[in-house]
Amino acid sequence: MVMRQMRASAKWIMGIVMVSFVGWGMFEVGMDISGRGDGGATDAALRINGVKIDYQTFLFSVRNAQERQRNQTGTGPVTLEEQRALEDQVVEEMIQSVILNQEYERRGITVSDAEIRSAAQNSPPPEITSSPEFQTEGQFDFAKYQRYLSAGSDPQFLASLEGLYRQEIPRVKLYEQLSGGVYVPDTQLWRMYQDENDSVKVAVLAVLSRTAFNDGQVEISDREVEEYYRSNEEEFQRPLTAHMSYVSIPRVLDASDSIATRELADRVYEEVTTEGVDFASVARRESADSTSRVNGGALGDAEFGRFVPEFEAAARRLSPGEISEPVETQFGLHIIKMDSIDTDSFSASHILLAYELRDEHLANVEDRADTLDLFGAEQTEPTALDAVAAKLGIGVNKAPPLEEKTRLRIDGERVPDVSIWAFETDPGETSLVYEAPLNFYLFRLDSLTEAHTIPLEDIRETVRAQLLLERKAERAMTLATEIRERLIAGTTMMTDIADEVIGVTVDTIGPVTRVEPGIELRPMPQAIGVAFGLGIDQYSQPIAATNKNVYIIQTLARFTSDSTAFLQQLEAQRQSVTPVARDARIRMFLTALRESATVIDRRRRIEQIQRELAENGPLIPGSGF
């Protein structure tokens, strides 16, 4: 009976393995088993160290990644930006798979059928051990898994497992080769122990460049500004920049939305209490909490202190099996069903009714957004934006200049996807209607400014201000040098100078370690090394910091590590540090392998050709496409 149930569930189990370990098969389409084939395709989306991956293979892998994300988070990519990020992640996985396969071949790393059988029988992957189908009383049942394998299982399930182990076993062998010889000697462990336990207490005198000198004390000529501009021209370079106009339709809540949300919460409460409708099914239908919604509103086991106070206060009043009336928090209205509760933790489910546009207000806003979409979106005539704005009675605004590879924010609100669209369209065209939390937006690309260096005349005062700060920093260094000479001569104390000189401060810091130098020393990374190198009561040379201030350090006290305590924890430290060192060795190798890879990425070019074909139809035979 049990085995029949297992076989009935085999398709579901195989789906887990396929989705979780889709990487093993990402080159099944368009490549031969060695990963060298060109798939007979002329539309190679990627070429990785000479290995071609056609566009259909890329899309196949992206679809699998989307499904994997939906299984893990309950939702796939929502915006184009999220989709592009997922695609880039897939490409990196492809690159790693190719370069690792090539490294296996170079090193002669292989996997035998016997190794695969042994791994399948004795080392089931986490997705199998956590599957309810292979558990007894909530624990993985190894015997049940073995019976399932010995009964023949499902051919596709076994093929999926085989693919997983053909990918993972060579990876393990490579990592063992890379890290097997890693040994952290006692001398290195002692240095690490000292870094964590040696400490110093220091006095820090700071000459604050911005306040120690008035602007009028520093003369700067036009010629000096021009010379500084030429010497630092790279600082004034700007990337490709889009200039856009836009219209927006607010999605701001009003009183009617609050009333409608409350009425909905009351109806839902009646459903799950008076009418006895299944709580989980209502949560899947109504809850705005996307994480718990897929689990029927279940929050799982949680300790008190994890949720907002209003939610926890209501939860504490419930007994197991009881359902709360709607509870208001910053997120909306919650209906809570308590499963179990004790002093420090509880297990519950909830339905969240978020405050959002509803009923007549929602219909009105969506009607206006539909008008925006119908008459203004994806138009090639520049006047379309003005026309739809006039139709809706709203103004046309100028968007902040948008630099390539940055995200657009309007009044603090990030607008999705426009940062991609703006650099893939032509001036005069309008965008799709983009939906942000507070507004619907429609954009027109007015112009593009190519990457360039800003002319000096446009930023002369900015350049002058930067040069002024540099000159103040130079004067601060001169002043700090003079102060140090007085300190060494013993004619004054640090605190006296702070009282005497404007723009000079003195602070006592520590004890601090090399590992935790404290926030005060962060602007000067070399300070901690200087402090440990000084003798007690000695003064450092002036240190120029990244914030343009200049510092003098005096070491007041030093506290050294206890060698006896070190020896007592030596082996525990070695056991803790060795895996980290091995991981670091592997990461360094993989990083170097990735950096040395030759990757040609034609995805965007193929997409551009497809868009052109969709807009213009097939090109003339013989044109190359």
N, C-alpha and C positions, 0 to 999 in steps of 0.2 A: 504493500500500500504506500509506504513512504517513498519507495523508488519511483512509483508511478507519479506521485506528486512532484518529485524532483524533475522527472522528465517533462512534466507539464509546465514546469517553471523554467526549463532550460533556455528557452528563447529570451526570457527576461534576464536570466543570469548572464547569458552571452552578451546581452546589450550592455550590461555593466562593464564587462571586460572590454568590449569593443570601444565604448565611449571613453573609459578611463585610460586605455592604453592604445589610443588610435594612432599614436606616433609610429608604432612598428610598421603599420601598413600604409603610411602616407605616400609611399612611392610605388604602390601597386599599379597605379594607373600611369601609363606613359613612360615607364622605366622598366628595364629588365631587372632580374633579381640581384644583380651586382650593383645596381644603381648607376650603370653607365649608359643605358640606352637613351636614345633621343626621342623615343616614342614615335618616331616618324613624324614628329610635329614640327612645323615651322613657326609656331606661336610660342616659343620658349619664353616663359615668364621669368625664369631665373636660370643663371648658369653659375654653378658653384664649383670652383676648381675644375672646370671643364665638364661637369655633370649638368646636363640639361633637365629642367623640370618644366613641363608644358603647362599652359594656363589652366587647362581642365583639371590637372592634378592639384594645382594650387587651390582652385575653387573647391575641389573635393575635400581637401584638408581643412579649409576654412569652415566648410559646413560641419565637419566633424568637431572642430573646435567650438563652434557655436552650440552644438548639441551638448558637448561636454560642459560648457559654461552654464547652460540651462539646467543640467542635472545637478550642478554644484551650487548654483545660486538661485535657481528658480526663474531666471530671466536671461535672455541673450542681450547682445549689444542693442542699445536703444537709439543712440545718435550715430551720425556718420563718423564722428571723431572716435567713438568707442569701437565702431566697426573697423576703422583704419588701424587702431591700436591692436585689435585682435589679429588682424591680418599681418601686421608687422611681427607680432609674437609668433605666429605660425611660420613666417619666413625664418625667424631665428631658430625655431625648432628644426626646420628643414636643413638649415646650414649646419647646425650641430650634428644632425644625423649623418649628413654626407661626409663631413670632415672626420667624424668618429669612425665611420665605416672605412674610410681611406686609411686612418691610423691603425685600425685593426689589421687591415691587409698588409700594411708596411711592417707591422710587428709580428705578423704571422699568428694573430689571435683568431681562433675558430671556436665553434661550439659543436659538440657531437650530439647525435640523437640520444645517446645514453645520458648525457648531462641534462638534456631537456626533460627526459622521462623522470630522472631523479628529482629535478627541481619541481616539476609539476606534482609529483607524489609527496614530496617532503617540505616544500617551501611555497605554499599557496600565497598569492599576493593579498594585500590588505583588503582589496575590494571583494575578495572571496571570503576571507575570514570574518569580515563584518557583515556579510550577507545573512539575513534571517534564515535563508534556506539551508544554511550549513551550521546553524546554531541550535543548541539545546539549553533551555533555561537561560537564554541571554549570553551564552558562552560558545565560542567556536568549538564545534564537535569534529575533531580530526577523523574519527572513525566514520562518521557520516559522510565526510568529504571523500575518504578513501573508498567507501562503498559506491559512491556516485561515479568515481573514476573507473573502478573495476567493472561496473555495469555497462561500460561503453559510452556513457554520457551522450552528448549531442556532438556530431562531427564538427559543426561550426564552432561550438564551444571549445573543443579540443584544439581546433586550428587557431582559434584566438589565443589560447594559452600558449601554444607553440610559438606563435608570432611574438608574444610578449617575451618569452624566455630567449628566443633567438636575438632579441634586441638587448635584453638586460644582462645576460650572462657574459657576453664579450665586454660590456661596459664595466662589470664588476672585475673581470680579469685585468682590464686596462688600469683601473683605479688601484688594484692591488700591486701591479707593477710600479705604478707611480709613487705610491705611498708606503709600500712594504718596508722600505729601508729607512724610513723616517725615525730618527731617534733624537730626543732632546737631552743633551748632556747636562750634568749637574751644574756646570759653570753658567750655562744659559738660564737654567731654572733659578739659580741664585740671583742673576741679574734681574730677572722678571720679578722675583720676590722683593728685591730691593726697590725696584720701580714702584711697587705697590705699597711698600712699608717705610722706606726712608722718607723723611719729611723735613721741611725747613720752615722757619718763621722769618718773614722779611718785612722790612720797611720799604715803601715805594714812594719816591718823589716824582711827581708828574709835572712837566711843563706843558700847559694846555695851549697849543698854538693859536687857537681861535680867540682866546680871551687874554692871553699874555700881551698881545700887541694890537693896537688900533689899526684900522685900515689905512688911516692917514700917515702912519709911521712907515709904510712900505710903498715906495714909489715904483710904478711900472709904466714903461713907455710903450707906445704903439708898436715900435719895432720889436720889443721883447715879446709882446703878445703874438706877433706874426711868427717869430722864431719858435715860440712854444707850440703854436698851432702846427707848424711844419714838422717839428720834432715828434709830435704826438698825434699825427694825423689819423692813425688807426682808431683812436678813441672817438673820433667824430664821424666814423663811417656808419651808414644806415642801410639796412637791408631793403629788399623789394617791399614797397609799402602800398597798400590799397586805400583809396579815398572813396568813401561811400556816403550816400544819403539813405535815410530810412524813415519808415512810418511805423507806429506801434499802436496796438490796441490793448489797453490795460486788462489784466485778469485779477484785479484787486477784489477781495471779498467785501461784501456789505452785510448789513443786518439780516437781510433775507436769507443769505447763505447760512448764517449761524442758526436761524430758526429752522430752516429745512434740514440741517444736519441733526439738530436735536430731535426733530420729528422722526427722522429716519432711525436714529438710535432707539427711540421709544418703540418703533414698530419692530425693529430687530429684537429688542428685549422681550417683547410680547411673543415673538416667534419661538425663541429658545426657552421660554419659561411656560407661559400659559398654553401655547399651542403645541409645545413639545417637539418642535422641529430639531433635527440633529444639529448640535452646536458646530461640529466640524464642517458640515456641508454649508452652513450659513457663513462661517468664517471664510471658506474658500470662495464664496460668492461675493461677500461684501467687504471684507477687511482690507484696509489700506496699507497694512503692514505686509509688504511683499515677502519678507523673510519667513514669517510664521504662517502666512496665508496658505502656502503650498502644503504645510503640515496640519491643515485644519485649525490654525490658530495656536498650535502647541508651542509653548515657550521652553519646554523642557525643565530640567531641574535647575534652579537658580538660587543663589544666596541673596538675602536681603541686603540692600545697598547697591544693587546693580541697576535698579529702575528709579524713575523720578519719584519724589516723596508722595505725591498724591496717589499714584498707582499703588505704591507699597502700603500706604495707610489703608486703602480700600481692601487690598489683598489680606491684610492682617485681620480684618473683621469677618472674613469668610471662613466657613467650615468646609471640609471636603465634600464635594458634590454640589455646593451652593454656587449660584450665579449672581453677580452683583448687578445693581442698576447702573446706568451709564455714569462713568467716572470721568470728570474733565481733567485733562493735563494740557501741557503746551502742544501736544501732538494731535489733540482732538478728543473724542469721547470713546472710552474703552468699556466694553462689557467683558467682565472677567469670570471665568469658570475655574474654581479651585479643585484640583485633583488631590493634592496632599499638602500638609503644612506642618512645620514644627517651629522651634524658636528661631533658628538661624536661616532656614531655607524653605522653599516651597516649590511645588510643581503645578503649573496652571496653563490655561489657554486663554486667549483673548480675541476679541473682534474690535478692530480700530475703525471708527468712523471719523475720518479726517475732515476738518473744516476746509471746504473747497466750494468752487462754484457749483450751484445746484439750481434745478428747476427753471423758472422764468429767466433769472439772471444768467444762468449758464446758456440757455437757448439764445438770449440776446447777444452775448459775447461771441458765441460760436457762429451765429448768423453774420456778424460783422467780420469775423475771421474768414468765413467762407467767401464773403464778398471780396475781401482782400486777396484771397487765393484765386478766385474766378477771374477777376479783372486786372490783377496786378502781378501775379506770380509768373515767373519764367517767361517774361516778355522781352523782346529784342528792341522795342521802341522805347527810348529813354523817357518819353513823356508819360508812359504808362503809370509810373509811380505817382506823378503829380495828379494824373486823372483819377486814380483810385482814392487818393487822399482827399481830393475835392468831393468825390462821391460820398465819402464817409464823414466829411466835415472834420478832418484831422490835419495837423500840420506835418510838413516834411522837415526832418531834422538832419543835421550833419553828424555822422558817426565819428568818433575819435579815429585818427589815422591808425591803420592796422598793419603792423609789421609781419612779414612772413614768419611762420612757425611760432606765432604767439596767439593768445586767445583774446577775443573781443569782450570787453565789459562796457556796458552802458549804465551809468549811474550805479555802479557796483554790481550789476546783474550780469553774469556770464551768459552770453548768447551761444548756443551750440551750433557747430557745423559751419557757421559763416566764415570761420578762419580757413576752411578748406575751399569752400565755394569761391571766395573772392579771388583766389589765385588760379582758378580753373575755368574762368569765364572771361567774356570780353566786355570792355567798357560800354556802358549804356544798357546792359542787360540787367534784369531783375532776378532775385533769388526765389527759392521756395519760401513759404511762410514758416518761420522758425518759432517753435514754442518754448519759451522760457518760463520759469515759475511765476513771474509777475506780469509778463506781457507776451503778446504775439508780435513778431517783427517781420517786416518785409524790407529788403535792401535793394539798392541800385548801385552797381559799381560805376562810379563817376570817372575814375582814372587810376592808373598805376604809376608810381614813381619807381624807376629802376634803382637798384642798389647804387649808392653814391656816397661821396664824402660831402658833408654839409659845408657850404661855402663859409669862409671866415666871417663875412659881413653879416651873415644870418645869426651867428652865435658869438660875436666878438665879446659881448659882456660875460657870457658863460665861460669863455676861454680865459678872460681876464680874472674872473673869480677863482678858477682853478689854479692859475699861476700865482695869484695872491696867496692862496693857501699853501702852495709849495714854498713860497718865499718866507711865509710865517714859520713853516716847519724848519727851514734853514736857520732862521734867527733863534728858534727854540733850541736847536742843537747847539748853537753858539752860547746861548744863555746857560744851558745845562752843563756845558763844559766848564764855564766859569764857576758855576755853583759847586761842581765836583771838586775843583781846585780848593775852594774855601773849606769844603767838608774834610778833605784830606789834611789840610793844614791845621785843622782843629780850631779854626777861628769862629766857627758857627755850628749850629745844629740844624738838622732837617726841619724841625718844627719852627725854629726861628725864621728860616728862609720862607716858609709857607706864610708866616705872618707878615713878613717884610715885602715880598714880591707878589704883585698881582698876577693871577693866572698860574700860580704854583700851589699844588696840594700835596699832602703827605698822608699815607694810609699804612696801617699795619695789617699784614695779611698772613694767614696760616694758623697752624701748620698746614702745608700743602705737599702733595706727593708729585712725582713725575707723571703718574697716571691721571691724577685729579688735581691739576694746577690751580683750579679756581677760576671763576668768571673774570676776576679783575685782571688776570695775567693773559687772557686770551688774545688781546690785540697785539701782543708781542710774543710769538711762539718760542723765541729763543730765551725768554726770561727765566724759565724754570731751569734750563741748563746752566745759565749764568749764576743763578742763586745757589745751586749745588756746587758750583765751581769756586765760589768765593770763600775766603776764610771768615770766621766770625768777626762781625763789625767792619768788614771791608766794604768798599763802595765799588759798584760796577762802572764801566764806561757808559756814557749816555747811549740809550737804546732808542732808535727811531722805530716807531710802531706804525701799524697799518692805518690807525686812525689819525695819523699826522702829529700825534703828541710825542714827546720825548721823555724817557723815564731813566731814573737812576735807582738801582736796587742796592740795599744794604742787608746782608744776611745777619739776622739777630740770633738765631739758634738753629742747631741741626740735631735731628733725632735719627739714629741709625737702626737698622734691622737687627733683630735678635737671631744670631746664627743657630742657637739651640732650637728655637721655635721653628726655624726653617727646616732643620734636619728632621724634626718630628713630623712635619707635614710633607716631606719631600716626595714620597711615593704617591701619596694622594694627589699632589700637584702634578706629578708626571702623568698619572692616569687621566687627569683632567686636561692637561695641555697637549698631550700627544695626538688625540683625535683632531684637535683644532689645527695642529701643525700639519697633519696629513691632509685635512680638508683644504688648508691654504696651499699646499703643494699641488693638489688637484686643480684648484681654481686658477692658480698661476699658469699651469700647463694649458688648461682649456682656454683661458684668455689669450695666451700667446698663439694657440692654434687658430682661434677665431680671427685674431688680428692679421695673421698671415694668409688667411683665405682670400681668394680672388672671387668676388661676387659681382655679377652683372645682373641688375634688377630692371626688367622691362615691363613690370606690371602696369605702371601708369601709362606707358606708351601704348600697350595693348588696349587698355580701357579707353584711351583717347581715340584710337582707331575705331573701336566699337561704337563710341558715341557719334563719330563722324559718319560711319556707315548707317547708323540708325537715323540720323538727321538727313543725310543726303542720298541714301540708297547705295547700291553697289557702285564701285568706281569702274572706270573704263578698263576692259581687259588689257593686260600688258603693262598696267601702271605699277605693278609690283605688289598688289594686294588682291 
